[in-house]
């Protein structure tokens, strides 16, 4: 595997033009061009997504799966069409494997409660890694409290990479699930997930991949990855908030009991007995985020129109440029220097609080995040309370990177 910091990305010259597809990027902040570098938190929305949402509410807003009238039929078709778009996007073998949820967080909680809870007994183990987002830690802690299972944590090294040998040593006959981030939000590390799932498969352990930070930046093929569950959020891939996806192997979904009860997830209900709907509807109780699913499909169409290979290569070029330029600055420490890395720059500055860096960069129109990024164990590992984090997306440009680094240099001058 070549190092992303040495590999030469293929040219992707047309991507900077994509900036114009995102209306919000035309606005100014404190009188400056908005340089939006908080994409790991949430991404901006292209015109096509905004239009898809607008069209739904203006032209065919209705509840789905139950109406016989035209609007309801159109809304149902669009909602189920969105499911098909998601299935193709991640190469699921069937639309029945796509469960719409609120986001990555809800997807992981669903797996913990519906897959984990009935199967785990005291002394069983769940394996995660040290670089997980709290969403991939706390649902397992809750499950451990409920079942007496034990949470095991595979270590990372000083570059912020998962140690595969150590991870393998932690797989035991009692391991009932391995849950790992595809890409770390706090460090940018791209985990070797195909290698990890192959390893887990040899030990007979099912794998959940947290794809929140992956889907907008690299191609995802759930069959090639050979995982069992894959979770992601719409808002991190240029779609709306409040919609996300749990992909799971159909056989597993069939076996898993419903997580929430309510309308739409049933076939028949009586006070004696309720028969559940077939998958994936068994897991979608209540009126779903119809507009959200439609907006997500528009976002996926947008991304596929460019191609994730091209996006990944383009962002990698930005990462190389930004990494080189950051090294010009004295007292800046990069947190997360994995050999295989997405376009995320987490850093600390000697003698300055990350929040001050964030606030002062905002005065220059530059939006970065500061804090623990919902990954407190990562912060603890690196001995910091938090970092400032610039995270890029397909609409960022070299000019954005230069404005960011030049602004950071001015901020550092001010602080010293
Ligand atoms: N997993 C990872 C790796 C994430 O980065 C996030 C959100 C989540 C799960 C949870 O996603 P949600 O959509 O359900 O909230 N990460 C971040 C972040 O880095 N800054 O704000 C949210």
Boltz pocket constraint, residues with backbone or C-beta under 6 A from the ligand:
constraints:
  - pocket:
      binder: B
      contacts: [[A, 40], [A, 41], [A, 42], [A, 102], [A, 103], [A, 104], [A, 105], [A, 106], [A, 133], [A, 135], [A, 136], [A, 181], [A, 183], [A, 184], [A, 185], [A, 186], [A, 210], [A, 212], [A, 213], [A, 233], [A, 369], [A, 373], [A, 374]]
      max_distance: 6.0
